Amino acid sequence: MIRSKYADPSAYHKTTLENGVTIVTEALPHMQSVSLGVWVRSGSRFEVPSLNGICHFIEHMVFKGTDRRSAVTIAKEIDSVGGALNAFTSKELTAFYCRVLNENLELAADLLADIFLNPSFPEDEIEREKQVICQEIAQLEDSPEDLVHEILGTRFWRDDPLGQPILGTIPNIVGMDRDTMVAFKQEHYTARDTLVCAAGNLEHNRFVDLMQAGLGRLLNGTPHKRWEPAKTESSAHVVESDLEQVHVCIAVEGPSGIDERRHAAYLLNAMLGGGWSSRLFQEVREKRGLAYTVYSFLSSFSDTGMFGIYAGCEPARLEELLTTMGRETFQLASNMTEEDIHTAKSHVKGNLILAMESTDARMNRLAKGEHYFGRYVSLDEIIDALEAVTPSGLAELADQMLNQGKYSIVALGPIAEDTDLFGYFTR
């Protein structure tokens, strides 16, 4: 076996329990800590409109007590060992994870399995948490940069579940009850849809035994119906709001998490708006002073993706901002140089390699590889794929995705509803 330059392939192990739960680990004996997490294929994309927000609500509720632990006990147990415990909900996944010293692995494994399997959903905590989540939604609405991204997703994916907000809506949250949450969790938190990943100072077989004690009891469940391919439409949408700035978000369909073109898209993202030397940062901020914040982004899912750009500016300079962003975007296919490509590859590779120093990042990479490909995807494999991207391949993807794509544009701020966003951007 050829030893990896960045990781030892022999440190990776995978076991599938009899009930279908998959456990993946990466042993890092030089570390003092272990990061471990439980992922389930459950997110806003799995929700019907009337229950939009329920996955995120359940994520909150698992920390509110089990048959063995109260909410205070959960908090004290992780604090008592200096650990960190958290969770997140995305479009396709919900994850519960923690990081502890390796000597506290048994406690962490038991705690994660307990909250994942046995949340008690106390009625009084549900009512209290409704207020917390409604405040979270209100907080997002008070953040124009976050809000314009949320509106863009809704407009970009139209009636597809991908366009639903992860947090849900306040009417939905207020109307949810315990029976609905328990039923949804039983349907979606099944063994076949559950993945456990851990990276750090641990021994695989012992970790499997620890998780088997809890998650081995999880029911298998029935496979979920696969969603229809998401469809996008071109649109321009203005949301008038009494703000100091206009916040603009623009998107076009991008590669999925398994698309072979994703590596080229990573590089295009780096060149267009992924760093200080990128086209948008240099032209929009450094040369013209149009915006303090400007960047591009790539969000990938199982079957599709979104490639986009964001900036905020004063209302009087919106036309110049959109024209400049459009010019840099549409000229990328024909204007990239060998130096641009080399810088982008070094930028992306550097970010990937630096992340290898974090057990949290390694744990997340294990989960991503298993979720998308059902296997370990080494850093060497990713870097080789990045290095294999050719200038012609980059130009071809840029032309297909950026020059021929269906754009959605959302502008939030003190501007007129009939502002010609497309006209400015495509000028």
C-alpha positions in Angstrom: 0.0 0.0 0.0 1.3 3.4 -0.9 1.3 5.7 2.0 -0.7 8.9 1.6 1.1 12.2 1.7 -1.7 13.7 3.9 -3.2 10.8 5.8 -2.7 7.1 6.5 -5.3 5.1 4.6 -4.9 2.3 7.1 -6.3 4.6 9.8 -9.8 4.5 8.1 -12.3 1.8 9.1 -15.9 1.2 8.3 -18.4 -1.2 10.0 -22.1 -1.6 9.3 -24.2 -2.9 12.2 -26.7 -5.6 11.7 -29.6 -3.1 11.8 -27.9 -1.0 9.0 -26.2 1.8 11.0 -22.9 2.7 9.4 -19.9 3.6 11.5 -16.8 5.2 10.0 -13.7 6.2 11.9 -10.2 7.7 11.3 -7.6 6.9 13.9 -5.3 9.7 14.7 -3.1 8.5 17.6 -1.1 11.7 17.8 -4.2 13.7 18.7 -5.4 14.3 22.3 -9.0 14.6 21.3 -11.8 12.8 19.5 -14.6 14.3 17.4 -17.6 12.1 17.0 -21.0 12.7 15.4 -24.3 11.0 14.5 -25.8 12.0 11.1 -29.2 11.2 9.9 -30.7 11.7 6.4 -33.3 14.2 7.5 -33.5 17.9 6.6 -35.7 20.5 5.2 -35.7 18.8 1.8 -37.6 15.9 3.4 -40.4 18.1 4.8 -43.9 18.7 3.3 -44.7 22.4 3.3 -47.1 22.2 6.3 -44.2 20.7 8.4 -41.4 22.9 7.1 -39.1 23.5 10.0 -39.8 20.3 11.9 -36.3 18.8 11.3 -34.7 21.9 12.9 -37.2 21.8 15.7 -36.4 18.2 16.5 -32.7 19.0 16.4 -33.3 21.5 19.2 -35.5 19.2 21.2 -33.1 16.3 21.5 -31.1 18.4 24.0 -34.1 19.0 26.2 -33.9 15.7 28.1 -34.1 12.0 27.7 -35.5 9.2 30.0 -32.0 9.2 31.7 -30.9 12.8 31.5 -32.5 16.2 32.0 -31.5 19.1 29.9 -29.4 20.4 32.7 -27.7 17.0 33.2 -26.8 16.9 29.5 -25.2 20.4 29.7 -23.3 19.5 32.9 -22.0 16.2 31.7 -20.3 17.7 28.6 -19.1 20.8 30.5 -17.6 18.7 33.3 -15.1 17.2 30.9 -14.4 20.4 28.9 -16.1 19.1 25.8 -18.2 20.7 23.2 -21.6 19.5 22.1 -23.7 20.9 19.2 -25.9 20.1 16.2 -27.0 21.5 12.9 -29.7 20.9 10.4 -29.1 21.3 6.6 -31.2 20.6 3.5 -30.4 16.9 3.5 -28.9 16.1 6.8 -29.2 16.6 10.6 -26.1 16.1 12.7 -25.4 15.8 16.4 -21.7 16.0 17.3 -19.2 16.6 20.1 -15.5 16.9 20.7 -13.8 15.5 23.9 -10.5 14.3 25.2 -9.9 10.8 24.1 -10.2 9.6 27.8 -13.8 10.8 27.8 -14.9 9.0 24.6 -17.1 6.5 26.4 -19.1 9.3 28.1 -19.4 11.2 24.7 -20.6 8.1 22.8 -23.2 7.3 25.5 -24.4 10.9 25.6 -24.8 11.2 21.8 -26.6 7.8 21.5 -28.9 8.7 24.3 -30.1 12.1 23.0 -30.4 10.7 19.5 -32.4 7.6 20.5 -34.4 8.7 23.5 -35.4 12.4 23.5 -38.5 12.7 25.8 -40.0 15.8 24.1 -41.4 17.4 27.2 -44.5 19.4 26.5 -43.3 22.4 28.5 -39.9 22.4 26.7 -41.6 22.3 23.3 -43.7 25.4 24.1 -40.6 27.2 25.5 -38.5 26.2 22.5 -41.1 27.5 20.1 -40.3 31.0 21.4 -36.6 30.3 21.0 -36.9 29.2 17.4 -39.2 32.1 16.5 -36.5 34.4 17.9 -34.0 32.6 15.7 -36.2 33.2 12.7 -36.6 36.9 13.6 -32.8 37.2 14.1 -32.3 35.9 10.6 -34.8 38.4 9.3 -32.8 41.1 11.1 -29.6 40.1 9.2 -30.0 41.4 5.6 -27.0 39.3 4.3 -28.5 36.1 5.6 -32.1 37.0 4.6 -31.2 37.8 1.0 -29.6 34.3 0.7 -32.8 32.8 2.2 -35.0 34.6 -0.3 -32.7 33.7 -3.1 -33.1 30.0 -2.3 -36.9 30.2 -2.2 -37.0 32.0 -5.6 -34.2 29.9 -7.2 -35.7 26.5 -6.3 -39.3 27.7 -6.7 -41.8 25.0 -5.5 -39.1 22.4 -4.9 -38.5 21.3 -1.2 -34.9 22.6 -1.6 -36.2 26.1 -1.6 -37.8 25.7 1.9 -36.1 27.5 4.7 -34.3 25.2 7.1 -35.7 27.1 10.1 -39.3 26.9 8.9 -41.9 29.6 9.3 -43.2 31.1 12.4 -46.8 29.9 11.8 -45.5 26.3 11.2 -43.4 26.4 14.4 -46.2 27.8 16.6 -48.5 25.1 15.3 -46.3 22.0 15.9 -47.1 19.6 18.7 -45.4 16.7 20.4 -47.2 13.9 18.6 -46.3 15.3 15.2 -42.6 15.5 16.2 -42.5 12.0 17.7 -44.1 10.5 14.6 -41.7 12.4 12.2 -38.7 11.3 14.2 -39.8 7.7 14.2 -40.3 7.7 10.5 -37.0 9.5 9.5 -34.5 8.6 12.3 -34.0 5.0 11.1 -31.0 2.8 11.1 -30.5 2.7 7.3 -30.4 6.5 7.3 -28.0 6.9 10.2 -24.3 7.4 10.0 -21.8 7.7 12.8 -18.4 9.2 12.2 -15.4 9.8 14.5 -11.9 11.1 14.0 -9.1 11.3 16.6 -7.4 9.3 19.2 -9.6 6.2 19.2 -9.6 2.5 18.4 -12.2 1.5 15.8 -13.5 -1.8 17.3 -13.9 -0.3 20.8 -15.8 2.6 19.3 -18.1 0.3 17.4 -18.8 -1.6 20.6 -19.6 1.7 22.4 -22.1 2.8 19.6 -23.5 -0.7 19.2 -24.7 -0.6 22.8 -27.0 2.3 22.0 -27.6 2.6 18.2 -27.7 -1.2 17.7 -31.3 -0.9 19.0 -32.4 1.5 16.3 -35.1 0.2 14.0 -34.3 -0.2 10.3 -37.4 1.6 8.9 -38.5 1.8 5.3 -36.6 3.6 2.5 -37.7 7.1 1.8 -39.0 8.0 -1.6 -36.4 9.8 -3.7 -37.2 13.4 -4.6 -37.7 14.6 -8.1 -34.8 16.4 -9.7 -34.9 20.1 -8.6 -35.8 22.6 -11.3 -34.6 26.2 -11.4 -36.0 29.2 -13.3 -34.6 32.6 -14.3 -36.1 35.4 -12.2 -35.4 38.9 -10.8 -36.9 39.9 -7.5 -36.8 43.1 -5.5 -37.7 43.2 -1.8 -38.1 46.8 -0.7 -36.8 47.3 2.8 -35.8 50.3 4.9 -32.0 49.5 5.0 -28.9 51.5 4.6 -27.6 49.2 1.9 -28.9 47.1 -1.0 -28.0 43.4 -0.6 -27.7 41.5 -3.8 -27.6 37.7 -4.3 -27.3 36.1 -7.7 -27.3 32.4 -8.5 -27.1 29.8 -11.3 -27.4 26.1 -11.2 -24.1 24.4 -10.3 -22.7 20.9 -10.0 -24.0 18.4 -7.4 -21.8 16.9 -4.7 -21.1 13.9 -6.9 -20.8 15.6 -10.3 -17.3 15.1 -11.9 -17.3 18.8 -12.7 -17.4 19.8 -9.0 -13.6 20.1 -8.8 -13.6 22.6 -11.7 -16.4 24.5 -10.0 -14.3 24.8 -6.8 -11.6 26.4 -8.9 -14.0 28.8 -10.6 -15.4 29.8 -7.3 -11.8 30.6 -6.0 -11.1 32.6 -9.1 -14.3 34.6 -9.2 -14.9 35.4 -5.6 -13.3 32.9 -3.2 -10.4 35.0 -1.8 -8.7 38.4 -1.6 -7.0 37.9 -5.0 -10.3 36.9 -6.7 -11.8 38.9 -9.6 -14.8 40.2 -7.6 -12.8 41.2 -4.5 -10.2 43.0 -6.5 -12.5 44.8 -9.0 -15.6 45.4 -6.7 -13.9 46.3 -3.5 -10.2 47.1 -4.0 -10.4 49.0 -7.3 -13.9 50.6 -7.2 -14.8 50.6 -3.5 -18.3 49.5 -4.3 -18.8 47.1 -1.4 -17.2 46.0 1.8 -18.4 42.4 1.4 -18.3 40.6 -1.9 -17.8 36.9 -2.6 -18.9 33.9 -4.6 -20.1 30.6 -3.2 -20.9 27.0 -4.2 -23.6 24.9 -2.4 -23.8 21.3 -3.5 -26.5 18.7 -2.8 -27.1 15.1 -3.8 -28.4 15.8 -7.3 -27.8 19.5 -8.0 -26.1 22.6 -6.7 -26.1 26.4 -6.6 -23.2 28.7 -7.7 -23.7 32.2 -6.7 -22.3 35.7 -5.8 -23.2 38.2 -3.1 -22.4 41.9 -2.4 -23.9 44.8 -0.5 -23.6 48.4 -1.6 -25.2 51.9 -1.2 -28.3 52.2 -3.3 -26.9 54.9 -5.6 -24.2 52.5 -6.8 -26.3 49.4 -7.4 -26.2 49.8 -11.2 -22.4 50.0 -11.2 -22.1 47.1 -8.8 -24.3 44.8 -10.9 -22.7 45.8 -14.1 -19.2 45.2 -12.7 -20.2 41.8 -11.2 -21.8 40.7 -14.4 -18.8 41.7 -16.5 -16.4 39.8 -14.2 -18.7 36.8 -14.2 -19.3 36.6 -17.9 -15.7 37.2 -18.9 -14.3 34.6 -16.6 -14.5 31.8 -19.3 -12.3 33.8 -21.7 -10.0 35.7 -19.3 -8.5 33.2 -17.0 -4.7 32.8 -17.2 -2.3 30.1 -16.2 -1.4 32.1 -13.2 -5.1 32.4 -12.2 -5.5 28.7 -12.4 -2.3 28.0 -10.5 -3.4 30.4 -7.7 -6.9 28.9 -7.5 -5.5 25.4 -7.2 -3.1 26.4 -4.5 -5.8 28.3 -2.7 -8.3 25.3 -2.7 -5.6 22.8 -1.8 -4.2 24.9 1.0 -7.7 25.2 2.6 -8.2 21.5 2.4 -4.8 20.6 3.8 -5.0 23.1 6.7 -8.4 21.6 7.6 -6.7 18.3 8.2 -5.3 19.7 11.4 -8.8 19.7 12.9 -10.5 16.5 14.1 -13.9 18.2 13.6 -13.0 18.8 9.9 -11.8 15.3 9.5 -15.0 13.9 11.0 -17.0 16.0 8.6 -15.0 14.8 5.6 -15.7 11.2 6.6 -19.4 12.0 6.8 -19.4 13.8 3.4 -17.6 11.0 1.7 -20.0 8.4 3.1 -23.1 10.5 2.4 -22.3 11.2 -1.2 -20.2 8.2 -2.3 -20.6 5.5 0.4 -16.9 5.3 0.8 -13.8 7.0 2.1 -12.6 9.8 -0.2 -9.0 10.6 0.5 -7.5 14.0 0.4 -5.0 12.7 -2.1 -7.9 11.7 -4.4 -9.4 15.2 -4.2 -6.1 16.9 -4.8 -5.3 14.7 -7.8 -8.7 15.6 -9.2 -8.0 19.3 -8.7 -4.6 19.0 -10.4 -6.2 17.1 -13.3 -8.6 20.0 -14.1 -7.4 21.5 -17.4 -7.7 25.1 -18.6 -10.0 24.0 -21.4 -12.2 22.1 -18.9 -12.4 25.2 -16.7 -13.3 27.4 -19.6 -15.9 24.9 -20.8 -17.6 24.7 -17.4 -17.5 28.5 -17.0 -19.1 29.0 -20.4 -21.8 26.4 -19.7 -22.6 27.4 -16.2 -22.0 31.1 -16.1 -22.6 32.3 -19.7 -25.5 30.0 -20.6 -27.2 29.4 -17.2 -30.5 30.5 -15.9 -29.8 33.3 -13.4 -31.9 34.2 -10.4 -31.3 37.7 -8.9 -32.6 39.0 -5.6 -32.1 42.5 -4.3 -33.1 43.5 -0.8 -33.1 47.1 0.4 -34.2 50.7 -0.4 -34.7 50.3 -4.2 -37.7 50.5 -6.5 -39.6 47.3 -7.2 -39.2 47.9 -11.0 -35.4 48.2 -10.9 -34.0 46.4 -13.9 -31.7 44.0 -12.2 -31.2 41.7 -15.2 -30.5 44.7 -17.4 -27.7 46.0 -15.2 -26.2 42.5 -14.6 -26.1 41.4 -18.2 -25.1 44.8 -19.7 
